[in-house]
Amino acid sequence: MLYLSAASVWEIANKRSIGKLTFTGSICEAAERRSLLGVPVTPEHAEFAASLPKHHSDPFDRMLVAQGILEKLTLVTHDEQIMRYPVALLRV
């Protein structure tokens, strides 16, 4: 199964709104068409993300790390800073 964090949807929407990303249509509908399962941001995720070492300054990426650790999910990334955290990774 493939998952998509609510934090990723938020980041994509933010980048689109400031012109840093071109993406037309609904992000959620696109994810649904690709059978991606949503991962909500919970209070536990937020608290854990804030407690992580400051290897990464991007709050969206720190949230993904927290969700990966707590939900035992594998993150797909090429971000070297994320690779410093104890989370399962698929490096691309």
Order of alpha helices (4+ residues) and beta strands (2+ residues): beta-alpha-alpha-beta-alpha-alpha-beta-beta
